[in-house]
Amino acid sequence: MVPTFSIRRLVEKALYSGLLTPDIEQGINAELSRLGHLPIGDSEVLELLMYEMDEGRIRLVPGPSLCSDPLRQTVMS
């Protein structure tokens, strides 16, 4: 099995930009789901990401809420 470095690249993107965007977060979650486990090296980079967020060096960019989409508001009404 050839190791992939998708999670590391996504975390690197967040560290470089200083932002954890919904796309990056979704990519990390999708890769974890695809693999079915957390590779040893990737656990360290995710810990680093969480540490940087705790220290305020990485900002979480919120995704759109369900009610902010006018089409969903119409359907929900």
C-alpha positions as CSV (number, residue, x, y, z in Angstrom):
1,M,0.0,0.0,0.0
2,V,1.4,3.4,-1.0
3,P,1.0,6.0,1.6
4,T,-0.8,9.2,0.7
5,F,0.0,12.5,2.2
6,S,-3.3,14.3,1.6
7,I,-4.0,15.0,5.3
8,R,-0.5,16.5,5.7
9,R,-1.0,18.7,2.5
10,L,-4.3,19.9,3.8
11,V,-2.9,20.8,7.2
12,E,0.1,22.5,5.6
13,K,-2.4,24.6,3.5
14,A,-4.2,25.6,6.7
15,L,-0.9,26.4,8.5
16,Y,0.4,28.4,5.6
17,S,-2.8,30.4,5.1
18,G,-3.6,30.8,8.8
19,L,-7.1,29.6,8.0
20,L,-9.0,26.4,8.5
21,T,-11.6,26.7,5.8
22,P,-14.6,24.4,5.3
23,D,-12.9,22.9,2.2
24,I,-9.8,22.0,4.1
25,E,-11.8,20.6,7.0
26,Q,-14.1,18.6,4.6
27,G,-11.0,17.3,2.8
28,I,-9.4,16.1,6.1
29,N,-12.7,14.4,7.1
30,A,-13.1,12.8,3.7
31,E,-9.5,11.4,3.8
32,L,-10.0,10.0,7.3
33,S,-13.2,8.4,6.2
34,R,-11.6,6.9,3.1
35,L,-8.7,5.5,5.0
36,G,-10.8,4.2,7.9
37,H,-8.0,5.0,10.4
38,L,-5.6,7.8,11.4
39,P,-2.1,7.1,10.2
40,I,0.6,7.7,12.8
41,G,2.4,10.6,11.1
42,D,-0.9,12.3,10.4
43,S,-2.0,12.2,14.0
44,E,1.0,14.5,14.8
45,V,0.2,17.0,12.1
46,L,-3.5,17.1,13.3
47,E,-2.2,17.7,16.8
48,L,-0.1,20.6,15.5
49,L,-3.1,22.0,13.7
50,M,-5.2,21.9,16.9
51,Y,-2.4,23.4,18.9
52,E,-2.0,26.3,16.4
53,M,-5.8,26.9,16.6
54,D,-5.7,26.9,20.4
55,E,-2.9,29.5,20.3
56,G,-4.9,31.7,17.9
57,R,-2.5,31.4,15.0
58,I,-5.1,29.5,12.8
59,R,-8.6,31.0,12.4
60,L,-11.6,28.8,11.8
61,V,-13.6,30.0,8.8
62,P,-17.2,29.1,9.4
63,G,-19.1,27.5,6.6
64,P,-22.5,28.8,5.4
65,S,-25.3,28.0,7.8
66,L,-28.3,26.2,6.6
67,C,-30.5,29.2,7.0
68,S,-28.2,31.6,5.1
69,D,-29.1,29.9,1.8
70,P,-32.3,31.6,0.4
71,L,-33.3,28.4,-1.4
72,R,-33.2,26.4,1.8
73,Q,-35.2,29.1,3.7
74,T,-37.9,28.7,1.1
75,V,-37.9,24.9,1.5
76,M,-37.8,25.1,5.2
77,S,-40.7,27.5,5.5
